[in-house]
Amino acid sequence: MEPSAAYQRIIEDIKNDDIRIQVTGYIKEIIDDQYFILDDKTGTLKVIIGKIEFKAKKNDLVNVIGDLNINMEGEKELQADIIQDMNKLNFEYYQKLYQIKKEL
């Protein structure tokens, strides 16, 4: 089965009914190589690494594509399928472009 399209989101715009999303932000903290906290300056999101080969480190800018889950405590988590290095991206311009696209 081929994965469905992932909607581009910033953390504050993630909806409870989103299924597959992509979010770009900075790795704030890595916990036991199991998950990390992603921060995009609008909020934070727990990203579950799973079995992905993961070479990023704290403060790296990454794009994560995966399935959104809501845990037992009601917190949103992203089960990562793809983690992309985005360190060369101008994140400030990326956020401005996102806002422009959102308004259209």
Sequence and secondary structure as in RCSB ss.txt:
>XXXX:A:sequence
MEPSAAYQRIIEDIKNDDIRIQVTGYIKEIIDDQYFILDDKTGTLKVIIGKIEFKAKKNDLVNVIGDLNINMEGE
KELQADIIQDMNKLNFEYYQKLYQIKKEL
>XXXX:A:secstr
      EEE GGG  TT  EEEEEEEEEEEETTTEEEEE SS EEEEE TT      TT EEEEEEEEEE TTS 
EEEEEEEEEE TTS HHHHHHHHHHHHH 
